[in-house]
Amino acid sequence: QGQYVDYSMAEALTASIPEAILDHQMNRRGPQPIANEDKTKSPHGVYHCRGNDRWIAIAITTYEEWIALCSLLSRDDLAADVSLMTYEGRRSRKEEIDGIITSWTMKLEDYHAMELLQDAGIPAGPSLDVTRLFNDKHLRETGYFTRVSTSDGECRDLPGLPWRASNWPDPKVEAAPVLGQDNDYVYRKLLGLPSKEIDRLVERQVIY
């Protein structure tokens, strides 16, 4: 059944930035750019992998993830360093740690590095350009792209919706209408305009 849906863009945004709003209310300060860093995760960034313009994003949140990363890097010395047990400790040695991670990722393809990291329980994923995103195996297998026949007779893969619902059908994706495609339905059936009036409007280029 159809229903009314009220969805405010402003409300959706403010719900995703509660810390910034509270910081403004309590301390009268606004957030500043921090690039790829994070206020609760360290190391946190995008690291160069083998190949031209190949990168992987890595985010360490917990101490367990940090220890798992140290194991992958074969750096037992870092795992044993008590000063690196906390976010603050790792953050204070950001440049050193980022350099060590980059030395490791530079030897690996981005997808291979992702598999090793994820298998170790570490959040990670390649940073893809549009071509590689379009051909990404995961997006293909999950049905994110939909094959659509367009008005020019071509078949193209268009992005679908990034969510699914168990009791709903898959989202319907269709090609965009061409100019004037629904004129007859709108002007003749919905508005009830006579043919002479429609012809006059077309002649005056009010409608096309």
N, C-alpha and C positions, 0 to 999 in steps of 0.2 A: 504494500500500500504506500501511496505517496505521503510524504510528511514534510512539515516545515523544518528547515535546518538553519539555525542561526549560529554563524561561526565568525567571530571577530578576529581579524588579523592582528590587531593590537593586543588583544587578550591572549592570543596564542603565543605571541612574542614574549610578553611579560611573564607568562608562566614558565618560560624556558630560561629566564635570567633572574631567578629570585635572589641570588647572592649580590648581584650588582644593584638591584633595587634596595635591598637592606643596607648595603654599604652607603648608598646615597642618603637614605633616610637617617642613618645613625651617625655617619661620619662626614656627610656633605662632600663626598668625593666621587668622581666618576671613574670607570675602568679605563686603563691605558693599554695601548697595544703591547702584546708580549710575544708576537711572532708565533713560533711553533711550541713555545713553552706552555706549561700548565701550572696552576696554583696548588695542585694536589698530587701531581704525577711527575716522577723523575726517575730515570731519563724519559723524555717525551719529545719526539721530533720526527723528522723525515730524513732518512739516511740513504746516501748514494750506494747503489748496487752496481754489479758488473754490467757493462754496456752503456750505450749513449743515452743519457737522460732517463735512467732507470732508478727508481727510488722506492723506499719502503717506509711506512709509518709504523712506529713502535711506541707503545705507551705502557710504562711500568707503574702500577698502582700500589701493589702490596709488597711486603718484604719477601714473600714466597716467590713472587714473580721476579724480583731482583735476583734471588739466589738461582732461580732457573736460568736467567739470562747469563749470570756469571758462569754457570756450568757450560752453556753453549759456547761462550767466549773462551772457555778453558782458562779462566782467571780465578783460581781458587783464592788468590791473594785479595782480590776485591771482595769475595764472599766472606772472607775472614775479617775484613776491616770493619770494626764496630762503628767507626765514624760514618759508614755508609748504610747503616741499618735503617735510617730514617730518610724521609723525603728531603728534609732540610740539609742533611749531610751530603746526599747525592747532588742536590741542587748547587751546593757550594763548590762542587768539583765538576760542574757541567761540561766545561770545555774538554777536560781530560777524559771523562767518560764517553762523551760524544765521539772523540777521536778514536777511542778503543773500539766502539761499536762500528764506526765507519770502516776501520781497518778490516773488520770481519765481514761486513755486508759487501764491501767492494769485491770480495772474492766469489760472491754468489749471485746467481740470477735472482731477480726480485721475487718470483713465485716460489723458488726453492727456499729462499730465506723465510718467506711467509710460512711455508709448510713446517720448517724446522721450529720456528718460533711458536706457531699455534700448537704444534704437537707437544711443546714443552709448557703449554698453558699460558703463553704470553700473547696479549692482544697485538696483532700486527696485520698489515695488509699493504699490497703494492699501491703506489700512487700512479694511476693510469691516465694516459692521454686519451683523447676521444676515440681514436682508432682502436686502441687496445680495449677500451671500455666496451665498445660496440661488439668486439669479438670475444669478450670475457666468457669463459666456460661456465662460470657460476650463473651469470645472468641469462645465458642461453638455456641452460638446463632447467632453470626455475621458471622459464616462460615469461620473462620480463618483456622481451620484444615480441611484437605481434605482426604477422605478415598481413599487409593491407594492399589491396588493389586500388591505385589512384586513378584520377580522371584521364591521365595521359596514357593509360594502358600499362603502366609499369607496376611491378610489385616491390614494395619497400617494407623494411622492418622498422616499425615505429615503437618508441618506448611506451610501456603500459604504466599501470599504477604500481608504486613500490610496496603496496600492502595487499593482503588477501584475507578473506573471511571464510571460515569453514562452511557456513551455511548459505553463502552467496555464490552466484555464478561468477566466472571470471569477468573482469571489466571489459566492456565492449569498446573497441578502438576502431574508428573509421577514418577514412581520408577526409580532409577538409573539403567543404563544398566549393565548387567553382562559382565565379561571379554570375549571379542571377539564377542559380540552379533551382531555387525554391520560389521564384517569382510567381508562378502560376498558383501555387498553393497559398501563398501569403495574400496576394492582391485579389485573386479571383475567388478563392474558397473562403478565406478568413475575413477579408474586408468586403467581399461581394462587389468589387468594381466591375463594371461592364467592359467588354472587350474594347470598345471605342475609347474609353477613358484610359485604359492601360496602354493602348497604342499611342494616344496623345502624350502620355507621360514618358513613354520610351522615345518618341520623336523629339521631345523637349529635353531629353537626357536627364530627366528627374530620376528615372530608374533605368537600369541597364539589363 
